[in-house]
Amino acid sequence: MYELEVFRRALRGDGASLAVLREDAQAVCVAHGLGSVFRVGVTGDGGQDGVVATVGASGGGVVSKVEIPRAFRVRDITGDSTHFTLTDAEGRSVRGTPSQFGTYVRLLDRECNPRYEEQLAEAFLATPTLPDHGWAEERTPSLRDAVLGTVALSGEGGRYETTVAFGEAELWVTFDGAGTERVAELLPHARGLVEGFAAVARDGLEFLWREGADGTESAEEKARFMDAFEPGALEIFRSGDFGVHFEDDSGEYFMEGYWPAVQFRADRTPVSSTVEA
């Protein structure tokens, strides 16, 4: 990943910085009207990787990695005052703002996801439908569901979110990397997950226990582990796969500021876990 200063100098016309970005690149576009630079390079295994950088007027900025699917071989990049357009070897094009291209779309890891490339390609081609981080909430319609209530675009990060009652607590439900149309398509799936969430959460904790257990633990130790955690968030990916975030109420298993999350396939099979912070 290149430092922001390299992109800032390239936007100013610095030849040395431009040469650095163009080295081993498939395509580079310096869009002065956007205050942004988009670079696509070639990876060691013959794939492509991308990076989009936006430099703010006050000197700050952001550099974001863009994962390029193998099904979309970038040939050319152009930019105007509002968007970049990427064209592939087959003549297809994807148009989006720097923040739309820079949006991280959550997918199950390759190691446990045989559909990874297919899902990555779908998400990449859907870039124009992703919320732009600069949108105001009132400019994007909220959605309503009998179980989920009002699902609205948050003011930060371009996520749709809502909260629902779960027992005596609240469960935070978010839709990762999905615009209005995709969230609407996911509402029935989300409704089913919320309605059956007690079983989903239990399966997630069972998965966490199995990952850490070595077979010598007592039934009492397992019961203490299962009782220590409460689900706090349900993160639904645009693929329909999802993650459940747990809170360690005991403070016994995770340091303060850290918590476990379990990732599931859309069919509710837990397949991996992460430690979040």
Order of alpha helices (4+ residues) and beta strands (2+ residues): alpha-alpha-beta-beta-beta-beta-beta-beta-beta-alpha-alpha-beta-beta-beta-beta-alpha-alpha-alpha-beta-beta-beta-beta
